[in-house]
Each structure stands twice: as C-alpha cells, then as structure tokens.
C-alpha cells in the first residue's frame, strides 16, 4: 500500500541515524543477528563477517592433507588408508626389503661361501712344510723365485704385465700345480712381495678342490659377470702375503669363457690392479686345452714344468710352439731322481732349520 512505508525504508532510516551518530557497525551487526535486515546482510556481509567460509576452508585443508602419505602409498592400500596412516613403519620396510636383499645378496653370498683356509688345507693342496728352511726343495724354489721376481719387479719390468706369471706343462700330472702352490708359498713367506695365486685350470681335481674352494666364485665367474668385484672373491690364507682366487663355478663353460675377449681384459685388469703383487696363474697343460695359448700373449712370464724321464722332447717342442707369444719362458725339470751328494739338502743338518 502507498501509505505504508516499506520495511526497507525503516531500516534505511535507522542506518542513516546510526551513520550520523557513528554507531553503524554495531547496529548493523545487531540487525543481522536479529534477522531483521536481509538486504543489509546481503550488501554488508563481506566487510562485516570476520571469518568467511572460503578462507576457513583453505585453512583447514592443509591441516588435513599434511600428514597424508604420497599418492603411490595411498593408492597401494585405498581400503585401509587409515590403517596405513597408523602403521607407516610396517608398510615401508615391507616394500624396501626386496631391494635391500638384492643389494646385499652378492656380498652376503661371498661371506657365507668363503671357507676357512688353514695350514692343513694348504698341505692338502700340495704345499710342503716350509718350516724346514734349508731343505733341498726349499732351496731349489728359492733359485726359481729369484729369477721370476727379477723379471717381474726388477729393472725394465712393466707393471701390470711383467708381474703376470703363468705356470703350465705339456701334459697332465707333471707337477705344475705343485710348482704353482709352493712357488707362491715360498715368495709370500719371504716377505718382500704379495702373491695372488689364481686357479686357471677348470679340471675337477684342481688344487682349489683340495683347499675346499670348489664352490667358491672365482675367475670364470668374473668373466661371465664383469660387474662382480674381484676383491670380494679373493680368499686369504694363513700365510700373510698369500691369497687365492678360485677358478669359479662356471666350469662347464670354461672352453667358451677362456676364448672370449673378456678373459683377456680380466687378466690384464687384474695385473694392473694388483701391480704390486705377483699373480701366478695355474693354467692347464698345453696339449690338453687351448687355454695356455690364449693366455700366453697376456702374461709377462711363463714357467714351463717338465717331468723328468717321462715328457718327450716332441711334446715339449709342440707346447713351446703354442705359447711362444710370451716374451719370457723358463723351463723347470721336476721329479728328478737325485742320487748325488752334491745337491741342495745334502748338508742341511749343518744349518739350523
């Protein structure tokens, strides 16, 4: 009706009165609380309401999302999200366990497979009793080792090449492994140089079999898997400066692995890595496999063992033709029947041993 002032006019008058008196804000709040000024609430809500919904919503969200794990973890267990939040330690090790086991697998296997080599094991492997320092055999090995060490570390020696010595023979059973083991023991006990004895003969009854290293990873495994660290496969012995590298488990593939370039690279790498040591490679007989012919150009020296009264001259000549690519070849006569008194050991009782 025209004579009746609208409700909004009354409110406007009240607001004008409050404007003149300077008390607009409190009156507007009071009117809003009473629900008597919907238009004013619509126009004045923004400056009056202290905590609008949107800022409050933004303030709450970080508090809710902060402890929530990353998306992959939440996606892994959506039905049990709250349980996953309550038990994060149980979920994390379960996922990390396979990776940790894989990372620690190889070193752990080496530690478990590594047997204890003692003096008894070395004796089973063919090492003589070196406590008798003035025996005939010890004196003869000292003569041999003097020439080898001079070529390996003396004037004109090439580090990483001259310190590589291969021991072989023409045919099986001539004593090459016996020579390798005792030559290594003699040099190591002398104390001037460290020796790494490498079993490069994949036959079943190699000296590593007697030492209990038949199941140890070694030379052939390094060729098959170049990512392996040779230091983890080397086994220490009771002789302080003597260590051994087994032939390895990949014996069935020995013919294939010895003919690869990786074998050449590995031998050269070992020679450079352990340039301060004498590396003695106990290789197969020359007339049994092609392995000595493959290794001959890589090593700086070859010690060729000849069995007295058994090995034929033609066999020796044929073997030397196969390994002639090595620049330094020395021959050793083994199993010689000694009857003369004028030999090493004839007067051993004259010296203290």
C-alpha positions in Angstrom: 0.0 0.0 0.0 1.3 3.5 -0.8 0.6 4.9 2.7 2.6 2.1 4.4 6.4 2.7 4.3 8.3 -0.4 3.3 10.4 -2.2 5.8 13.5 -1.3 3.9 12.7 2.4 4.3 12.7 2.0 8.1 15.9 0.2 8.0 17.4 2.8 5.8 16.3 5.5 8.2 17.8 3.6 11.1 21.1 3.2 9.2 21.2 6.9 8.4 20.5 7.7 12.1 23.4 5.4 13.1 25.6 6.9 10.4 25.1 10.3 11.9 25.7 9.0 15.4 28.8 7.0 14.3 27.4 3.6 15.5 26.6 2.0 12.2 28.8 -1.1 12.6 27.4 -2.4 15.9 23.8 -1.6 14.8 24.2 -3.5 11.5 25.6 -6.5 13.4 22.7 -6.4 15.8 20.2 -6.2 13.0 21.8 -9.1 11.2 21.7 -11.2 14.3 18.0 -10.5 14.8 17.4 -11.4 11.1 15.6 -8.1 10.5 17.7 -6.7 7.7 18.1 -9.2 4.9 19.0 -6.6 2.3 21.7 -5.1 4.6 23.1 -8.5 5.3 23.2 -9.1 1.6 25.1 -5.9 0.9 27.2 -5.6 4.0 28.1 -9.3 4.8 31.5 -9.0 3.1 33.0 -6.3 5.3 31.2 -7.4 8.5 31.6 -11.2 8.7 35.1 -11.8 10.3 35.6 -15.4 9.1 34.2 -16.0 5.6 33.7 -19.7 4.6 36.4 -19.8 1.8 39.4 -18.7 3.9 38.3 -21.1 6.6 38.1 -23.9 4.1 41.6 -23.2 2.9 42.9 -23.0 6.4 41.5 -26.5 7.2 42.7 -28.3 4.0 46.5 -28.1 4.7 45.9 -29.4 8.2 44.1 -32.4 6.7 46.4 -33.1 3.8 49.7 -32.5 5.6 50.0 -36.0 7.2 48.6 -37.8 4.2 51.4 -40.0 2.5 52.3 -39.6 -1.2 49.9 -40.8 -3.8 51.6 -44.1 -4.6 51.3 -45.2 -0.9 47.7 -44.1 -0.7 46.9 -45.8 -4.0 48.5 -49.0 -2.8 46.0 -49.5 0.0 42.9 -47.4 -0.6 40.5 -49.5 1.5 42.8 -49.3 4.5 44.0 -45.8 4.2 43.5 -45.0 7.9 45.3 -48.2 8.9 48.2 -47.3 6.6 48.4 -43.9 8.3 48.5 -45.5 11.7 51.2 -48.1 10.7 53.6 -46.5 8.3 56.7 -48.3 9.6 55.2 -51.7 8.8 54.4 -50.8 5.2 57.7 -49.2 4.4 60.1 -52.0 5.4 58.0 -54.5 3.5 58.4 -52.6 0.3 62.2 -51.9 0.9 63.0 -55.4 1.9 63.4 -56.9 -1.6 65.7 -54.1 -2.8 67.8 -54.4 0.3 68.1 -58.1 -0.1 69.1 -57.8 -3.7 71.7 -55.2 -2.9 73.2 -57.3 -0.1 72.8 -60.6 -1.9 76.2 -61.0 -3.6 78.5 -59.8 -0.7 76.5 -62.0 1.7 76.8 -65.0 -0.5 80.6 -64.5 -0.8 80.9 -64.2 3.0 78.8 -67.4 3.6 80.6 -69.4 0.9 84.1 -68.4 1.9 85.7 -71.3 3.8 88.5 -71.1 6.3 91.8 -72.0 4.8 94.3 -73.2 7.4 97.7 -74.9 7.3 96.1 -78.3 7.0 94.1 -77.2 3.9 97.3 -75.8 2.3 99.0 -79.1 2.9 96.2 -81.0 1.2 96.6 -78.6 -1.7 100.2 -79.7 -2.1 102.2 -77.2 -0.1 105.3 -78.6 1.6 106.4 -77.9 5.1 108.2 -74.6 4.8 109.4 -74.7 8.4 112.4 -76.7 7.1 114.0 -73.7 5.6 117.2 -75.5 4.4 115.7 -78.5 2.7 116.6 -79.3 -0.9 113.2 -78.4 -2.3 113.1 -75.1 -0.5 116.5 -74.1 -1.8 115.5 -75.0 -5.3 112.3 -73.0 -5.2 114.4 -70.0 -3.9 116.6 -70.3 -7.0 113.5 -70.3 -9.3 111.7 -67.4 -7.5 114.8 -65.2 -7.7 114.7 -65.2 -11.4 111.0 -64.7 -11.6 111.0 -61.8 -9.1 113.8 -60.1 -11.0 111.8 -60.3 -14.2 108.6 -59.2 -12.5 109.8 -56.3 -10.4 113.4 -55.6 -11.4 114.8 -53.1 -13.9 112.9 -52.9 -17.1 109.8 -54.6 -15.7 106.5 -53.4 -17.0 103.9 -53.1 -14.1 100.7 -54.8 -14.9 102.4 -57.2 -17.3 105.7 -58.5 -16.0 104.0 -59.4 -12.7 101.7 -61.9 -14.5 103.2 -65.4 -14.4 101.6 -68.5 -16.0 102.6 -72.0 -14.9 101.9 -74.8 -17.3 103.2 -78.0 -18.7 102.9 -80.2 -21.8 100.7 -83.0 -20.3 98.8 -83.6 -17.1 100.5 -84.9 -14.0 103.8 -83.3 -14.4 103.6 -81.2 -11.3 102.6 -77.8 -12.5 100.0 -77.2 -9.7 102.5 -78.4 -7.1 105.0 -75.9 -8.5 102.5 -73.1 -8.5 101.4 -73.6 -4.9 104.9 -74.0 -3.5 106.3 -71.2 -5.5 103.6 -68.9 -4.3 104.2 -70.0 -0.7 107.9 -69.5 -1.0 107.7 -66.0 -2.3 105.0 -65.0 0.2 106.9 -66.3 3.2 110.0 -64.5 2.0 108.1 -61.3 2.8 109.2 -58.9 0.1 106.1 -59.3 -2.2 102.5 -60.3 -2.0 101.3 -63.2 -4.2 97.9 -63.8 -5.7 97.6 -67.4 -6.7 94.9 -67.8 -9.4 93.4 -71.2 -10.3 93.0 -71.1 -14.1 92.6 -74.8 -14.5 89.0 -76.0 -14.7 89.7 -79.7 -14.1 87.8 -81.3 -11.3 90.8 -82.2 -9.1 92.5 -78.8 -9.2 94.3 -77.6 -6.1 91.3 -75.5 -5.1 89.3 -78.7 -4.8 91.7 -79.8 -2.1 91.5 -76.4 -0.4 87.8 -76.5 -0.2 87.2 -73.7 -2.7 85.4 -75.8 -5.3 82.1 -74.0 -4.8 83.6 -70.5 -4.5 83.1 -68.0 -7.2 86.2 -67.0 -9.0 88.0 -66.4 -12.3 85.3 -67.8 -14.6 82.5 -66.1 -12.8 84.3 -62.8 -13.2 84.4 -63.4 -16.9 80.7 -64.4 -17.1 79.7 -61.4 -15.0 82.0 -58.4 -15.3 80.0 -56.5 -12.7 81.5 -58.7 -9.9 84.2 -57.2 -7.9 87.4 -59.4 -7.8 88.3 -58.2 -4.3 85.1 -60.0 -3.0 86.2 -63.3 -4.4 89.9 -63.4 -3.2 90.4 -65.7 -0.2 93.1 -65.1 2.4 95.4 -67.8 3.8 97.4 -68.3 7.0 100.4 -67.0 5.1 100.1 -63.3 5.5 101.1 -62.3 2.0 99.4 -65.1 0.1 95.8 -65.0 -1.2 94.0 -67.2 -3.6 91.4 -66.7 -6.4 89.4 -69.9 -7.2 88.7 -71.0 -10.8 84.9 -70.5 -10.1 81.6 -72.2 -10.6 81.3 -71.8 -14.4 83.5 -74.8 -15.1 81.1 -76.2 -17.7 81.6 -73.1 -19.8 85.4 -72.8 -19.3 86.1 -73.5 -23.0 83.7 -70.8 -24.1 84.8 -68.3 -21.5 88.6 -68.7 -22.0 88.2 -67.9 -25.7 86.4 -64.5 -25.1 87.9 -61.1 -25.1 86.5 -60.6 -21.6 89.0 -63.2 -20.3 91.9 -61.2 -21.8 90.5 -58.0 -20.4 90.1 -59.5 -17.0 93.7 -60.8 -16.8 95.1 -57.5 -17.9 92.8 -55.7 -15.4 94.0 -57.9 -12.5 97.6 -57.4 -13.5 97.2 -53.6 -13.4 95.0 -53.6 -10.3 97.5 -55.7 -8.3 100.6 -54.4 -9.9 102.5 -54.7 -6.6 101.8 -58.4 -6.4 103.0 -61.4 -8.3 100.0 -63.1 -10.0 100.6 -66.8 -10.5 98.1 -68.4 -12.9 98.0 -72.2 -12.6 96.9 -73.0 -16.2 96.0 -76.3 -17.8 98.6 -78.3 -19.8 99.4 -77.0 -23.2 98.5 -80.2 -25.1 95.2 -80.7 -23.2 93.4 -77.4 -23.9 93.9 -74.2 -25.8 93.7 -72.1 -22.7 97.5 -71.6 -22.3 97.8 -70.5 -25.9 95.1 -67.9 -25.2 96.8 -66.6 -22.0 100.3 -66.6 -23.4 100.2 -63.2 -25.1 98.7 -61.6 -22.0 101.2 -62.7 -19.3 104.8 -61.4 -19.0 106.3 -64.7 -17.9 105.7 -68.5 -18.3 107.1 -71.2 -16.1 107.0 -74.4 -18.1 107.2 -77.6 -15.9 108.8 -80.7 -17.5 108.6 -84.1 -15.8 111.9 -85.9 -15.8 112.1 -89.3 -17.7 108.5 -89.0 -18.9 107.8 -86.0 -21.0 109.0 -86.5 -24.6 111.0 -83.9 -26.4 108.4 -83.6 -29.2 105.8 -82.8 -26.6 107.9 -80.0 -25.1 108.6 -78.5 -28.5 105.0 -78.7 -29.6 103.9 -77.0 -26.3 106.5 -74.2 -26.6 105.3 -73.5 -30.1 101.8 -72.9 -28.7 103.0 -70.4 -26.1 105.8 -68.7 -27.9 104.0 -65.4 -28.0 105.1 -64.9 -24.4 108.4 -63.0 -24.3 109.8 -64.8 -21.2 109.6 -68.6 -20.9 111.6 -70.6 -18.3 111.7 -74.4 -18.0 111.8 -76.3 -14.7 112.7 -80.0 -14.5 110.5 -81.8 -12.0 110.6 -85.2 -10.3 114.3 -85.7 -11.0 115.8 -88.7 -9.1 118.7 -87.3 -7.2 121.5 -89.7 -6.2 124.5 -87.4 -5.9 125.5 -86.0 -2.5 126.3 -82.6 -4.2 122.8 -81.3 -4.2 120.7 -78.9 -2.2 119.9 -80.6 1.2 122.9 -82.8 1.3 124.3 -80.8 4.1 121.0 -79.5 5.5 121.8 -80.8 9.0 124.8 -78.4 9.0 122.5 -75.4 9.2 119.8 -74.7 11.7 116.3 -75.0 10.2 
